[in-house]
C-alpha cells in the first residue's frame, strides 16, 4: 500500500529530531504506520455486519486520523457498528467517537413496520473490536444534538435516515458544534433524497473533494494520502 502522503526524510534522524517538535515527529510516525495498521485491523473490522466496503472503510479510517486531539467525531447512523468500529480503530482513544442511533432499524425496516433492535449486537461489536473511543448515544440525531456537550466536531459522518429533510436536519443541528475546518462525509450520496438534501446546503458546506464508493467528502483541506482515495 502506498505511503500516507509524507515523503521519506532526506536527513539524518538526529537532524530531524532537532528540526521537528515532538508533536510533529509523533504525527509523522502516526501517518507512516497508518497503512499497515489498517491492513492489520481490517479482518476484524470486516467481521462486523454492515454495508461499508473496504475502500469506504479505508477512507473513513484515514479521515478519522486527521482529526486532532481536542475535537470529536460524530457518526449519525451506526446500525450494528461497522463504520463505528472503523472510526474508533483510527481514533484509538485520541478523540471520542459519538455514535448516534436510536437502534430501531433503517428507513426501509421502519416503513415496512418491522420491529428491529440493533442495540445488543451493536454494543457486542464494540466490545469485540475494543472500540474504546466510542460514546454510544441511543437517540435520534436532532435530539442528541440538542443535548451535546462534547468537544468541537472535527468530523461529521451523516448516514442516518435517508430523506432530504433528515439529511438537512442532521447537518444543521450539528453544524453549530463544528470547527471551521470540520470534515463532512455523506453516505449514500447518490441516493436521490440524500443528494437533494446535500444540494440545498452546498453554500454552507466546505468544497466537495470527491467520493470513495458511496461516501462523499466535503472539506477545506485534506492530506495527500486521503485525496488519493477519492475520485
Secondary structure, 3 states (H helix, E strand, C coil): CCCCCCCCCCCCHHHHHHHCCHHHHHHHHHHHHHHHHHHHHHHHHHCCCCCCCHHHHHHHHHHHHCCCCCEEEEEECCCCCHHHHHHHHHHCCCCEEEEECCCCCCHHHHHCCCCCCCHHHHHHHHHHCCCCCEEEECCCHHHHHHCCCCCEEEEEEECCCCCHHHHHHHHHHHHCCEEEEEEEEEECCCCHHHHHHHHHHHHHCCCEEEEECCEEEECCCCCHHHHCCCC
